[in-house]
C-alpha cells in the first residue's frame, strides 16, 4: 500500500513544477533577477578547425584589374534583400570590432557595465573582474572582421537546427560552412542558445562566463573567436534567430557565430577589407543600437575593384587587394568623405555619422517638449501647443520652423539656429535663453 504524500513533499513538488512552467512560459529570461536565479552561458568547448599542412600564398588573388573608379558591387557582405545582418546581428558585429580595436577598454567595459542582464550574469557565475580586465589588458589589438553572407547562411541553418532540437551544441557547424560555399583555412564556431539581446550575447561570448577559472570557461574559446586571438578570423557570419515557443527551453534569441580566415586561392574569398557601419547615434551613447543603422548608402573608394551599398542595418565591407591610402565617398542618405590607410590588414571605419533629418519632428499637443531634435533642411515645419519648450534643438540652413503656443515658448540652452535658417515664434510669452545660439545669418521672428 502506497504511503500518503506528506504536505511538505506536496509543496516541494508543486513548487518544482511551477518553476518548470514559469521557465517554459518566460522566454525573456528576465533581466531583473533575484540573486541566485539561474543564468545561462554559451556552449561549452567551442570548436576550432584549421586546414592541416595547407599554406596559402596571401598574394594569390583573383585576377581582377584595379580601376580608378570601382564598378563592381561587392554583395557578399549582406543578403540579397538587404535584411541581414539585421539590427541585432550588426550590433553584435559592431561590438566585436570595437573590442578588437581596444582590448583593454573592452575588458573594463565588460567588468563594469551595469546593464542588468550582464551584471547579473557576472554575479551568478562569480566572474573575477580583476582577472577579466587583466586578461584583456594582455591582448593585442586585432583588425576587424567583415560580414560574409555565406557564413551567415551557414549560421542561420545552424541556429534553426538548434531550435528544432531545443539544443546548444556545435553538431555539423563547420560542415555547414563548407556547404554554404565558403572555403576556409581557419575557423571557430560560437553558439549561445539563450541569448537575451545582442549586447548580452556579445558579453556572454567575450566574458565567456561559465564554470572555469574566475567564473569564465576553460580556454576562453568564445573569446578566442571574438578577439581573433588564436587565428586570423577576418570573416564572420552571425545569425540571431528569435524563438518564443513555450515548448522549448532555448531562446528568446538563438545565436550562432562563424569566424573564419578565407582561402584566398578561391574566387570571391578575401582577408583584407575596409569594414564599417553607417549609423546615426540617435541617443548619443557612443554605441550602435538597433534602429540607428542607415541603409542603401553607396560607399565608393577612389580606386580599386569593388564598392559597396550598406545593408538596412548600415553595415558594409569592401575587399582591398592593394595597400595604400583610400578615400571613400558616401552618398545617399549620408553625404560624406572619409580617408583610411590600408596596410596588410583590414581597417575599420565605424564612427557615427551625422545623418540629415528628412522629416519634421512630431511637435503638436498640450505641453510640447523637443530635446535634441533637428529640423530638416529644405522643409517647413510647424509646432503647435499650449506651451513649447526647445532644448538642444537645431534648425539648420534652409530650414523653416514655425512655433505657435497659446501660453508660452521657451528656447532653452543648446538650441541652435544656423545661417540661412528661419524661425517664427507666436505666443504671448517667448523666452530665448542666452545660451542658445543664433547665427548672424539666421532670421528669428518673435510676435504675439
QUIUR-V672748 format. One record per backbone hydrogen bond with DSSP energy under -1.0 kcal/mol. NH is the residue of the N-H (numbers start at 1). CO is the residue of the C=O. If there is no record, write none. Layout:
nh->[NH/NH]
co->[CO/CO]
This chain:
nh->[10/11/12/13/14/15/16/17/18/19/20/21/22/23/24/25/26/33/37/43/49/51/54/60/64/67/72/74/78/79/82/90/91/92/93/94/95/96/97/98/99/100/101/102/106/107/108/109/110/111/112/113/118/119/120/122/123/124/125/127/128/129/132/133/134/135/136/137/139/142/146/148/149/152/153/154/155/156/157/158/159/160/161/162/163/164/165/167/173/176/177/178/179/180/181/182/185/186/187/188/189/190/192/195/201/202/203/204/205/206/207/210/215/217/220/224/225/226/227/229/234/235/236/237/239/241/243/248/251/253/254/255/256/257/258/259/260/261/263/264/266/274/275/276/277/278/280/282/284/292/294/296/298/299/300/302/304/307/308/310/311/312/314/316/318/320/324/326/328/329/330/331/336/338/340/342/347/349/353/355/365/368/370/372/375/378/379/381/383/384/385/386/387/388/389/390/391/392/394/395/398/399/400/401/402/403/404/405/406/407/408/409/410/411/412/414/415/416/417/418/420/421/422/423/424/425/426/427/431/433/436/437/439/442/443/445/447]
co->[6/7/8/9/10/11/12/13/14/15/16/17/18/19/20/21/22/31/34/191/187/185/51/57/62/304/305/307/75/84/79/86/87/88/89/90/91/92/93/94/95/96/97/98/102/103/104/105/106/107/108/109/115/115/116/118/119/120/121/122/214/127/128/129/130/131/132/133/136/100/234/236/76/148/149/150/151/152/153/154/155/156/157/158/159/160/161/162/170/172/173/174/175/176/178/177/261/261/49/259/47/257/255/253/197/198/199/200/201/202/203/215/212/208/217/220/221/222/223/224/232/260/146/258/256/254/252/245/193/195/241/192/239/190/237/188/235/186/183/262/263/318/347/316/349/314/292/280/281/289/278/310/331/308/329/327/67/72/299/297/315/82/311/276/274/272/342/340/338/300/336/298/330/328/326/324/273/275/279/353/384/387/389/391/394/398/376/400/402/363/404/366/366/408/368/410/370/413/373/416/420/396/379/422/381/424/383/426/385/386/386/429/388/431/390/435/412/393/437/395/441/418/399/443/401/445/403/447/409/411/433/415/417/439/421/423/425]
